[in-house]
């Protein structure tokens, strides 16, 4: 590994103030991207001490330095993988430290950890710590308009997804990253990135000082509206980019805990109130409460636009979600004070620049949340990257191109699957025909597990590439469409005739 100089930090003299940089760095006078002026370098005290220590240690080269934009879930996990391989990792995060300040964790929708995500956590030895702050959900609990409940198990006994609060999980993972030697610098907003020269410019959100950092490798883990991706796009002649929104937004609501932190709904289930054009979901929290999310059209008869006052809101919920209203004492305050979030899918290409930079997680592939795979897909990015580091012995000129080739088709596939699952959850999960369809699939899977694995299980409880799962799922859908047209299917759903028909089509 090359013994390169420490990253330099260049303070902008036009900023309102300047300061010593917290990271391993040297402070210089000023520069902007593209400036030809040669800055005067004055090593920071920390730098001088470190240089002396290195000199005294003999000829041992220091580790390659990596800069990560974003201390979210994927950025934190990625940093641990890199640190465990000996890299010196610094994360720059725009927000304050959520462990010390009351701030939003960004998007409020609770998370669902499944097999791909757990594998990512296992790879760095933090799975047990995360299980302690998550709750298993064994299936969907469907709430009908008439207050009836229908439980739909996710898969075989023992297979569950796990609910976790985004903020709690993110805080825990940042702590784990720091325990592995990662430096996280907060309140540092990235304002520009020069990917070719492996440098980034930041503005501190507390004192407005600005500075730049040079490094050996940059990862953009800065989310769906990534600055790293923007600058990759601006500096590429053929950068492909698409951003599409659903006609629905979302709003967070809350079912508080009952007496002694008791759960007022079934604890080990993901609760869904499907209502055709919209739906409400609820996931359990450790304190006995449920984080609820209303997915609702922006415009139309029943929509965010149509509910403009507290009376209209209460009338709507009493009509459509009658069993929820008594459980939500803060319904009206939450509805009108909590922000309305948008639901975006982002696809782009390329994700990488030579051996210098890489987009990862939502920065490369933002998903809508309806398969619960956004975080899981990002964590799988990290496990794939780690395997490639081992395979190519940390040769980034080989790692990054293969990472991009292997992950891009799978990211596109799960993005499409997530949108498809939105319509299934919203429109179909409460319908008798849908329930029968899933019942038949479960029956065939139980008898022929190697020949028929339901699409949901392929995505959630396996490590089958998403692109293969999508292809298989579309084939299964066509088969089941034919099955549901068979005469008297309600009576003979578990008959040898139906079984033979399905097996003949696989």
Number of C-alpha atoms within 10 A of each C-alpha: 10 9 11 13 14 20 20 24 30 26 28 20 15 11 14 10 13 19 12 16 19 11 19 19 24 22 25 22 17 21 21 14 12 7 9 8 10 10 14 11 14 15 18 20 14 15 19 14 11 14 15 10 11 14 10 10 10 8 9 11 12 16 16 19 21 22 25 24 25 27 29 24 23 27 29 26 26 28 32 28 22 22 22 13 14 14 18 19 25 23 26 22 23 20 19 16 17 16 14 8 9 9 12 11 17 11 12 19 24 22 22 27 25 23 20 23 23 20 18 26 23 13 15 18 12 17 15 11 14 17 15 10 16 21 22 21 24 22 18 19 23 22 23 19 16 10 13 10 16 16 14 17 16 21 19 13 8 9 18 23 25 23 25 25 22 20 21 15 18 22 21 17 25 26 14 20 24 17 11 17 17 22 20 23 20 19 18 25 20 23 15 18 23 18 22 14 13 18 22 22 23 24 21 19 15 10 13 16 20 27 30 27 23 22 21 19 20 27 23 26 30 27 24 19 14 19 20 29 29 14 15 25 18 11 13 11 8 10 14 12 14 9 13 10 12 14 13 20 22 25 22 24 24 19 24 20 19 14 9 8 12 13 20 16 21 12 20 20 26 26 25 24 26 25 19 14 15 21 21 22 23 24 29 30 20 17 13 19 21 24 19 23 21 20 26 21 20 18 14 11 10 14 17 20 12 14 18 11 11 14 10 12 18 14 13 14 15 13 12 17 20 17 18 18 17 10 16 15 13 13 20 18 11 15 20 15 10 12 13 17 16 16 17 19 21 21 22 20 18 21 27 22 17 14 18 20 26 26 28 29 28 24 26 31 27 27 28 23 21 18 21 22 25 26 23 25 28 28 26 24 23 28 23 17 22 20 13 19 20 12 12 13 11 14 14 18 13 16 22 23 17 15 23 20 12 14 23 18 14 20 27 19 18 25 25 16 24 20 19 13 18 19 15 16 21 20 17 17 22 22 11 10 13 15 15 15 18 16 15 22 21 20 15 20 17 14 11 13 12 8 11 20 21 20 20 16 17 19 25 25 18 15 14 15 17 24 20 14 24 20 12 17 19 12 13 19 14 11 17 18 11 12 18 18 9 13 9 9 16 13 8 13 20 15 11 10 10 18 19 10 13 18 13 9 12 11
